[in-house]
């Protein structure tokens, strides 16, 4: 053997031994690096070793080391195999036994809107009328007369269930219009100034797919449900480009802190909102962030179904992958409202409103035609459906859409799918429909669901994660942030434990799922749900090197309750958090 080869090999071995000794007591948060000197024809930029890597790849489900080159995974396996790809410029990271997973994919967020909510009136977790009023009073201090006060996140189920009214805040906001959206985005409160600006009075009729809440006298209370929100929203001044860009940066930092490296973003599109908002954000915010280097997580963008032809044209011109950071997903529509707003569409009425079955917020014939047109153009379709009747209607429609068109891999999606009728879970598998669900919603929904649907109906039909998995359906996890916090580890724990806030036992324990299914739903299954499984979702050679280092060093303990925190997040092999 050549003398210099022997010498270089010896130096490399000594370096690795010294590194083990020096870094044995080093915190991973310090991220101490060392250069390796082992020759190889495929030289890695980064060697990650001495960990528990849950790859999500069934061909090698666990490993202890990984090599990365040019932002992609080069090798995965044991240390002796992976270290063959290192050279004199390879950085080496000792994981010190920590668990590593592929970067989390949040399958349903409103990223820029979430960032905007972070700097507006924060009503999340407010638990009384007094707190609600005081939050608005604090926000009005120092605000110019005529300026809109915006915010949201309130949840009346956290106090006595009584819905807020304009009269709560009219005395403290006599010169400022106010709009405060409920946590689910399907109901909002306008004060009397805002109602006057919007021209809403006793004689204003409910728009199709929406409700103006009224006193017994017919006077509007200030609450608008679903499509009725479009009476106020157009009067709210458009958010500036600068504000939206700052909101994206804030949202990105939070996502990375939680281990999220990719989001499926449904944009600033809610019932009553402008269909132009997601398109403006694509050009003004995401395009800017991509070119300026401010985009630190990958985004898969969905657009309002009414604009399907524009998306089809853009994909024909540019392709689905605009850059390493921006992917064009598909189109989104709404079929019903939400449980919290009593507007989710059910086969049976709400117990507390015996004449109310919920709302069909979009004409079914119109929605069908838009879905057919989108599908024929090769676009992926995602439709919001929460109540059991809404879910069944969309599954019926998807079956009709797929029948006359060519056989292909559509991956039609239902967003939320919170409440299912008997036998509906199996229909997802038969129709090859993706169930895009948000486990943390059940933390808030358990008590209201029992109150509004009854114990048996809520128990048998709500958040049926295991039933969907048993049927063979593809389950993709998300947060719906800012409706719920963007926090995959919380989603994973919730899906495993199913213990709502204030409870000490599981809600319908037969629907608890195991850790690997929960992890997959936030990684490889989530990637598959948006056609990105070739690029993301598992720690497999050739895929983008997005991964998360967790605080736990025991797979066994993690499997029991899903308890862990994010220590570090890497995107494209580069440390993005902390």
ZADRENVEX-991441 format. One record per atom (N, C-alpha, C, CB): z, y, x negated. Coordinates in steps of 0.1 Angstrom, whole numbers, plus 5000, padded with zeros to 4 digits. Glycine has a CB too. Layout:
residues N
ZYX...
This chain:
residues 578
500049884991500050005000500050124991501250005010499350234995499250354988500650414986498350454995500950464974502250524971502650634981502250574957501650724983501950844992502250805006500750944992501550695011501850645024503350595025500950535028503750515014505050465014506050575014505250375001505750685006506650795004506850875018506250884994505650895024505750975036506450895047504351005041506250765048506950685058508450685055506350535057508850675043510250675040510850815044510450655025510150925041510651055044510851065060509751165039509851015067509951015082511150945087508650955088511350815081512550745086513850805083512450605080513950865071515150945068515351055077515150985053514251125080514351245089514851205103512951315091514351095108514751055121516251015121513850935126516650945111518050905110518951025110518350815098518551125101519351245100519351325114518751345089518251325121518151385134519151325144516751385139519251195144520151125153521551165149519950975151521951175136523251205132523651345136523451185117522651445133522951585135522951615150521851665129522151545158522051585172522951505182520651585177523751415176524451325185525351395195525251225176525951515190526851585198526351715203528151605191524951735203524351855207524051855221523051875199524351965228524051975242522551985244524752085249522051915255520551925257520252065261520251835269521152145266520852285270520452365257522052345277520952325245520652395233519252365228521652365222518752245233517352205230517052215215516352285238517752145207517452145192516252065189518752095185515352115181514152045178514052005163512952135181513251915160513051865146511651825145514051755142510951845133509651805131509651665125508951895121508751575130508651445125507451435115508351345136507451335106506351335096505551205096506951355082505551135108504851015108503351035111505450925119502450975103501050995105500550915117500350945092499550965124498950905135497550965138499850905147496650885143495350935147495451025160494350825149496551005168496751075180498051145178496750985193498051275174499251345171499851415183499051445159501051395187501751455198502251585194502751365204502351675204503051805202504551785204502551905212504951695212506351675216506651525218506751755228507751485212508251355214509651365221508451275201509751305233510951305241511551165240510751355255512751145236513251005234514750995238513050955220515250875238516650845240517050895254517550905229516250855264516650895278516350775287515851015282516650795300516250705311515050775318517450665320513850735316512750795322512350715334511550805312512550765346512050705358510550755360512950735371509650675357508250725356507550735370507450625348508050655380507350655392505950585392507050795397505650525380504450445379504850295379503750485365504350225389504750085390504349995379504250025403503450035371503049955359504149955348501750005353504950065348506050075339507050165345505650125324507950115353508850205361509850275353509450115372510350215342511350285334510850275319512750215335511250385312510950395298512050475291509550455295512050485278513050565272512450675264513950475263511150675262510550785254509150815259510350735239508750935255507450985260506851085250507551055274505551075247504851165238503951255246504051085227503851375242503051475250502151555240503951575257500851575245499951645237499051735246499051545229498951865242498151955249498451965264496651925248499751955267500251975280500151845289499452075287499651735283499551615291500351495284498051575293500651395292501351285286500451195278502051205298500851165266499951085257500450945258500051135243501750915256502250785257503550775264502350725242503850665270505150645276505550505273505150665292506850485269507350345266508650345258506250265259508750245249509950245241509750335229510350105237510750365222510650465211509750415200512050485205509750295196508950245185507450265188509250105182507050245201505650255205505250405206505450195219506150485211505850625213505750705200506750695223506650675191506750755179505550735170508050715171504750625173503550615165502550725166502850485169502750805177501750915180502251045174501550925194503351045166503951175161503351205147505451165161503451335144502951375131503851485125501551435131503451555115504351645108504651775116503851685095503851795127504151915135504751875149502851995137505051755151505551715164507051755165505451555165507351815176508751855179509351725185508851975189510651705183511351595188512551635196511751495176512651585208513851615217514551495220513351685229515851495216516751385219517351415233517851365208517151325243517651345256519051305258516751265266519651245248521051205248521351125260521951325247520451035264520750935275520550985289522150885274520051115290519951175303518751115311519751325302518851125324517751075333516651175334518351045347515451135333514251215334513351165346513451225321512851255354511951225364510651315363512551235378509651275369508451365370508951485377507351295378508251605374508551725381508551715396507651835376509451775403509551765417508451845424510851805422507851785434506851855442507451885456505551765444507452015459507952055472506752055482508752185472506751965491505551945500505352055511505551815506506252145512506152245523507052365520506452185537506452465515507152595513506352715518507552615498507052825519506352955521506853045509506753025535506153025498506753075485506953225484505853025474505853295487506053445486506953495496504653515487506853445509507753485519509153455516507353415533509453345509510753315505511253415495510753175499510353455485510753555475511053685482509653565465510253725492510553845499511853845506509453875509512253725512513453715520514653725510513553575527514453695498515553705488516053855486515153645475515153945489515554085487515654165500514454155478515754095511515854155525517254115530514754105534517454155543518754125549519053975549518854185563520053925543520353785542521353745553520953755528520753665562521653625574521953475573521053665587521453405563521753265562523253235560520953205549523753145568525153105568526053205574525553085553525553305581526353395589526953315600525553525594528253325603528853235612529553305624529853155605529253435626529853505637529053635640531353545634529153675653528553805657528953915648528853835672530153925644530654035636530054035623532154025635529853915616529253915603527753955605529353765598527153915615525753945618525554095618525253885631526454165626526354305628526654375614527354355638527654335607528054395595526954385584529354335589526154275584525054255575523954365577524454115576523754385590522754485593523254625590522354475609524554645593525154775590525054805575526654785594525354705566525254725552523754755548525654595544522854695555521454715551520954855555520554605557521454905566520955035570521455155562521455055585522555125554523155235546522155285536524455185539521955415536520955475527519555455530521255415513519155395541517855375544517255495552517655245553516055535548515355645555515155625570514055685548515255725577514955725592513555675594515255855598513355585603511955535605511555415597511055645603512255385587511955265578512355135586512655275565511555035584511854905590512954835583510554815591513854775590514854685584514454545587516254715590514154465576513654335578514554235571512254325571514554115576515354005571515353885580516854055569516253795578516253675586517153565580514953625587516953445586517753335582518953305591518253355568519053385602520253355611520053225619520453475621521153175622521253045629522353045639521352925620522053075652523053085662523952965664522453125675523452845659524252725660525452725651523352605657525452825642526652835632527752915638526152895619527552985650528653045657528752975670528453195659528853045681529052975694527752935701529853065703526652955694525352915700524753025708525552795709525453135711524953245719523853315710526053345723522753345717521653405709521953555708520353385717521553615696521753755694520853835704521553795680521253965706520454055714520354185707521154075728519354265712519154395706520354485707517954465713521154465718522354545721523354525710522954505734523354415703524254395692524154505681524054255685522854545678522654625667522054765670521754555657521754795683521154915687521955035683520854925702523255035684524155145681524155185667525555115686523855085658523955115643522555135638524655005636521455115646520055135642519355225651519354995640519855345654519155425664517855485660520055535669517655495647516455555641515555465633516855675633515955335633515155245625514755115633515955205612513455085632513054955638513554835630511554945640513954735637514554615630513854485635516154605633513554395625513054265629513754165620511454255626514454075627515253965620514853835625516753995622514153755617513653625621514753515620512453575613514753425630515653305630515253225617515553225643516153135613515953055601514652965602517152965599514252925614513152835615511852915616513252745627511853045617510653125618509953125631509753075607510553065641509953055654510553145665509952905659511453225661512153325669512553435661513353255677512553555667512953675659513653775669511853745652514453855663515153965671514654095667516753955668514154175677513754315675514854395682512354335681515154515675516054605682515254685692516754695672515854775699515154855710514154945704516154935718514354995692513355085686512055005683513955145673512254885678511054805675510354765688511554675667511154735698510554695711509754815717511654655721510254935715509555045720508255065712510455175719508255055699507055065691506054965695507455055676506454845698505554735702505054745716506154605699505654835724505254855738505754745747503854865739506854675743507454565751508454625761508054455742508154595774509054645785509254535795508454765791509854575806510054475817508754415822510854545828507754495822506454455828505554375818505754575833505954365806505154295796505154145799505554315781503954085800503853945803503953855790502453915810504453735792504553645781503153605776505353515785502853615763501553565759501453415759501353625745500253365758500153215758500753165746498653185758501653055748502352995737503553075731501352975725503953165740505153245735506053285747504753365727507253335744508153375754508953505750509253265757508953595759509853715757511153685765509153845763512153675757513453645763513953765771514553605753514553745783514853855792516253835798513853865803516853945802518053945810517653905824518754085810518653885832518453845846517653955853519753815853517854075848517154195854515654205851517854325850515254115841513854125836513754205823513054185846514854275819514754355807514754265795515954455807513854295785513754215773515154215765512654255764515554105760516854105752516554145738517453965753515254135734514954165720514454045712516154215712514753925719514253795712512853765717515253685716512053725707510653685709510453545703509653785703509853455711509753315706508253285704510253215717507953225692506653175688505553285690506253055696504553255698503453355699503753485703502353295707504953505710505353635715505753725703506553625724505953665691506253745679505153835675506653655668503853795679502653875675502654005682501453795679503554035692503654165698504354265689504454155711505154215680505854305671505254305657507354265670504954185652504654165637503454255633504254025635502454285641501354375636501854515633500254375645502954555639503454695637504354705625504354735649504754595619505454605606504554635595506254475604504854745587503954785576503754665566504554895568502554655561502154545552502954565539500654545549503454445534504154445521503254485510504854315519503654565501502854615490502454495480503454725482501454505473501054405463502154395453499654445456502654505448503754495438504954425443504154635434505354445456506454375461506254225462506854425475504954185466504654045467504553975454503254025474504154045444504053995430505553965425503354085421506354065427507754045423508453935431508554175425508053915443508653805451508153675446508153825466506953665441506453535436507253505423504953545432507453605415508253575402509653535405508253705393510253595415511653555419511653415424512253655429510753385433510653255439510353145428509553255450509453175419509153085408510353045400508053135399511153145396512353125388513353035396513053255385513453055409514352975416513852825417514553025431512552815419511952685420512152605407510452695424511952665396512052595383513552565381511552685372514452645385515852615383516252495391516752735388515552465402515752345410514952225406515552385425514152235396513352125391512052115398514151995393511652215405510352215412509252265403510352295425508252185400507152225392505852245399506952115381505752195412504552215420505052235435503652095419504352325442504652345456503352335464505352485458503452285476502452305486502852425495502252165495502052525493502452655499501552685511502252775489502252695523501652725535501652875538502352655547502052955528501853095529502653175539500453125532502353305540503053385550502353375563503053535544502253255568501553225581502553165590500353145579502953235601503853185611503153225624505253245609503653165635503153215648503253365650503953145660502153425653502053565655501753645642503353615660501753585631501453655618499953655616502153585606499453745607498053765605497553645596497853895597496353595600495753485593495253535579494553425601495253675577494653725565495753725553494253875567496953705557498053715547497853615535499353695553497653485538497453385527496253425519497253245533495153475524493953515516494253635508492753535526494953725513495353845505496253795493496053945513497153705496498053655485497253575474499153575491496253505479495453435469494853525459494353355476494253635464493553725455494453825448492453805462495453885455496253985450497453935442496754075461497953815445499153765439498953645430500253735449498353545436498153415427497153445417497853305436496053505421494953535411495553615399493853605417496253725403496953805392497853725384497653925399498753645390499753575382499053475373500653495392497953405377497253315369496653385357496153245377495953495359495253565348496253625338494353665353497453675343498353745335499453655329499053845344499353525332500353435326501653435333500553465312501753485345503053495353503153375362503153625360502153285363502253175372502853055364500953135378504053015367504752915359504952785366506152965355504552775379504552655386503152635392505652645397502852505395501552485401501652495416501052335397500552545422500552575437499352505443500552725440499552435454498452385462498552465475498652225465497452545478497552635489496852585501496852765484497452605513496952585526496752715533497852485534495652715542495252845548495152815563493952895543495352925571495252915586493952845590495353045593494052755600492952675604491852755610493352565614492152875615491152965620490153015609491753085627490553005597489753055586489152935578490553135576488952825585488452695578487152725571488352585588486252795577484852815571484952895558483952885581485852985557486053065545486552975534487053175547487452885537487952795527486952695523489252715532486152645533485052555529484052615520484352505542483752745522482852815514483352835500482452945519484652865499485252885485485252755477486752935487485652645484485652515477484252475473486252405486483252505481481852475477481452555464480852505488481952675464481552765452482452735440481752905457483752715442484652705430485152565428485752805432485152475438485852355436487252365441485752305422487952255442489352255447490352295436489752115452489952285424490852325413490352455407490952215402491152565410490752695405491152715391491252805414492252645387492852655373493852545372493452795370494452535360495552435358496752465367495952435344496752575374497852625382497652625397498352755377496352655400496052675414495052575420495452815416495452505430494652405437494452455452495252265437493252435457493052465471493252335479491552515473494252345489494652225496493852205509496052235500494152275519493452255532493852355542493752115538493852325555494152415566495352375574492952435575496052475580497352455587497252515601498452515579497852445610497952495624499252455630496752435633499652525641500852495648500552425662501652625650501352335665501152275679502352305688501052125678503552325682504752355690505652445682505452235695506852475688507852555681508852475673508452645691510152505676511252445669512352405678511752535658513152315674514352265682515252385683515052145675515552455672516552565673516152675682516752625659514852695684514452795693514152745707513152865688514452615710514152545722512752555726515052605734511852545715510452555718509652435712509852685712510352345706509752215702509352145715510652125693508152075715507652015727508051875728506152035727508751835739509251705741508651645754510751705742508751505754508351435767509351455778508251285764510651475774511651495784512251635781512851385783512851695792513351835790514651845782513651895804514951965778516151995771517351985781516152135764518451915776519551905785520152035789520651815778520152135780520752265783519852355791521252325771518552315792517552385800516652285807516652485790517152235818516452115825514952145829517152075837514552275829513152305833512352325821513152425842512952315809512252345796511852225789513052445788510552205786510052085778509652135764508952015785509752265762509252325749507852395751509052215739507252435740506052515741504952445733506252645735503752445739502552405732501952545728501452325741502052575715501852715711500352745709502552745698499552635709498052655707497352565718497652615693496352625724495552555734494952425727494452635740495252305734494852185727493352175725495352065736492552215735491152205733490652295721490452255745491152415720490852495709491252435696491552635711492452385695492952325683492152195679494452275685491752125689490852005687489552045680490651925700488952145686487652195680487752245666487052305689488852315663489052365650489352255640490252465650490052155645490352035636489151955633491451945643488251935643487051865641486151935631486251845655486052075633485152145624485752145610485052295629487052155608487652155595487452015588489152185595487651905596487451775591486051745587487951675602485051785595483651765592483251835579482751805603484051945576483752015563484451955551484052165565485151845554485851775543487151835539485051775531487751915548489051985545490151895550489052115552491251895543492451825547493151915558493451805535493651855569494251925580495751885580493551895593496551995582498051975583498452055596498752025571499151985605499552045617501052035619498751985629501652145622503052155625503352085639503652295625504251985639504651925651506151875650503751805655507051925658508451895657508951805668509252015657508651835681509051755692508251625694508951835705508851525700508151395701506751405708509051295708506651485719505451505726504351575717505551575739504751675709503851745700503351645690504551855694504251565684503751465674502751365680505051385669503051315692502151215699500751285702502751165712500851405706499551475709498651495697499851615715499351525685498551545673498051405668499451615662498851305669498351175665497251125674499551065666497251155687496151125696494951205691496551165710495151335688493951415684493351365671494451555683494251335661493751285648492951155650494951255639493351075659492550945662491150985667493350855672491051075676489851125681488951185671489951215693489551265662488851335651488251235642489751435644489051135638488551045628487450945633489750965623487450925646486550825652485050865650486850805667484650985655483151005654482651045640482851115663483551085631483151135618483151015608484051235613482551035597482350925587483750875582481550975575483750745579484950685573485250745559484850535573486350805557486750855544488250875543485950985541488650905532490150925529490551065533490450895514491051075545491351215551492751265547491151205566493751175548495151215545495551325555495351255531495151315567495651405577497151415577495151375591497751535579499151555578499751605590499451645566501051555593501851625603503051675596502351515614503251805597504351875591505551875600503952025588506651825594508051815600508251685607508151935610507551645618507651515624509151485626506951405616509951575631511351565632511851465643512051695634511151465654511551385665510451295670512151475677510651165671509651065674509950985686509350975662508950955694509150865706509150725701508050885716509650625708509650485704508250445701510250395715508150375689506850325685505950425677506050285697506350555677505450655671505450635656505950795674506550595650506550585635505450495630507950525630505150385638504150295633502750355635504250165642502650455644501350515645500950595633501350605658501850645625501550715613500750615603502850765606501350495602500650395593499250365598501450265592499150335611497850295617496850405615498050255632497250525617496350635616496150695602496750745625496950635592496950685578497250835578495550655572498250865586498751005587499951025578499051045601499951135570501051165561502151235570500651265550503451185568504551245574505251335564505651135579504951465565505551565556506851615562504551685554507951575557509251595563510251665554509951455567511251725560512251805553513651755556512151955557514151665547515451605550516651705552515851515539516651815545517851905546517851975560517752005535516851965568516852025581517851955590515452025588518051825587519051745595520451795593518951595592520751855582522051905580522552005590522151965566521552085595521752185605521452135619520952315602520652035620520051995633520851895640518651945631521751825634522451705640523151755653523351645631524051845651524851895663523951955674525951985659523052045670522252105681521351995688521352205675520851895680520051795686520751715696519451695675522051675693522851605702523151685715524251565696523351815713523651905724522451925733524152045719521251935727520051965734519351845740519152055726519451735733518751615736519551505742517951565724520851505739521751395743521951305731521251325755523051235731523451145719522351045717524851085722522050965727521150855726519750895721521050775738519250995728517851045725517851105710517451155735518851175707518851235693519051125683520051335692519851025685520150925676518950835674521250835681518250805684517150705683515850775678516850645696515750905680514350965677514351065666513851015689515451095659515451215650515551175636516651295653514651235628514551215613514551065609515751285607513551005614513450855612512750815599512650795624513350855588512750835575512550685572513650895564513550605574513350465571512350395580514750385571512350435592511350375602509950405597511650425616509750525593508450565588508050485575508350715585509050465566508750385554508450245558509950395545509350185567509150045571507750025578510250005581507250125584505950115590504750115580505750225601505150165568504050175558503450315557502950075561504150415564503650545564503950615550504250635575503150715546503350785534504350905538502050845528505450905531506451005533506451105522507950945534506351235525506351345515507451445518504951415514508351465508509451555511509151705507510651505503509751795515509651935512510952005517508451995518510952135516512152215520511852305532512652295509510552345533510252455543510852585539510552415557511252595526511852725521511052845526512052725506511652945531513152975531513852925543513353125530513252845552513952785563515252715558513052695572515052625548516152555541515952595526516152405544517052565519516952595504515952515497518352585498515352565487514352485479515252405469513352575472515452285472516352205464516152055466517852235468515151995458514851855459516051765458513851815449516951785449518051695447518951695459518951745435519051805466519751815479519051725489519951955484517751745490516951665499517051515497515451695498517151475484517251335480518651285485517151315465519651365482521051325486521051305502522051425482520551405508520551405523519851285529519951535529518751245523517951135529518651005526516551125522519551005515520250885512521550875520520550875497522250985522523550985528523551025543524451085521522651125547522551165561523851215567521951055569524651295559525951345564525751495567527051325554525651535580525451675583526651765580525151695598526451895579527551985576528651965587527052125576529851955582531051935590531351795594530852015602530451705591530651555594531251485582529251495598531851375585532451285575531751155574533951265576530851125583530051005584528551025585530650915595527850925583526350935584525850945598525750825577524851035600524151035613523050935613523651185616523150835621522250725622521950655608520950775628522950585603522950525590521750435588524150455586521250375599520050285597518850355592519750215611518850485592517750565587517950615572517450675596519050575566519250615552518250535543520750575547517750605533516750545524517350535510515450625524516750445502517250425489516650525479516850285484517350535467516950645458515550645453517850625445514950525450513550525446512650575456513150385441512850545469512050595479512150745481512350525493513350795479513650945480512951015468515150975480513050955456512451015444510951015446512850945431510350905450508950895452508450995462508550755456509251025472508851115483508751265478509751105494509451285467509451425461508551425448510851465457507851315445507051305433505651245436507751235422505551115434504251055435503651055449504250915429504551025459504051035473503651175477505150975482504451265472504151405475502851445469505251505470502551395457501251425450500151365458501251375436500351245462499251175470499051245483499751025473500051305489499851375502499051495501501251405507498751545489497851665488496751635478498751785483496451505476495251465468495451505453493951525473496651505448496851545434497451435426497751665433497351305431498051195424497351165410497951075433496151205408495551185395496051285384493951195396496651385389497151495379498651495378496651625383499351465389500751485390501451375397501051615398502851375397503651295405504251175398502851235415503851135386504451035378504351055363503750895382505150995356505051005341504150905336506550995334502850925337501850835333500950895323501050785346500450815313499450875304498250935310499050765294497951055305496851135311497251235321495851045317498451225327498851325337499451445330499751255347499551555338500151675333501651645330500051785343502151705319503451675314504551765321503551685299504651745334505751815342506851725344505151875355508051755339509151665341510451745341509251565330511551675347512851735349513851645342513151745364514751715335515951645329517151665337516151695314517751555342518951565351520251545343518851465362521351585349522651585343523251445341523651665350522751355349523351215349522751135338523151145362523651045333523150945323523350805328523950965309523550785341523650655347522750645359525150635351521850555358520950525370521750465381519750435365522750375377523550305387524350405395524450205380524950505389525750605396524850695404526550685386523750735399522750815406522250745419521650855397522050615418521550535429522550535441521250395425523850555438524850545448524850655458526250525442524750785452524850895461523851015457526250955460523050995447522051095444522651225438521251125456523851215433524551335428524051355413526051315428523451475411523051525398522651665399521851435392522451735388521951865388520851875377523151965384520051985378518952005369519452065356517852085375519251995344519552055331518452135325519951935322517252075327516052145321514752105329515852115306513852205330512552175336511452205327512452265349510452115326509352135317508052135325509352025306507152225322505852235328504752235317505752365337503952135318502852115308503452095294502052235308504652035294505252005281506052125275504251965271506052235282506752355277508052375286505852475278509152405279510352425286510252555295511552435277510452545308510352655317511752695323509452625329512652605322514052635326514952555318514252615341516152595313516652735314515952825304518152735312
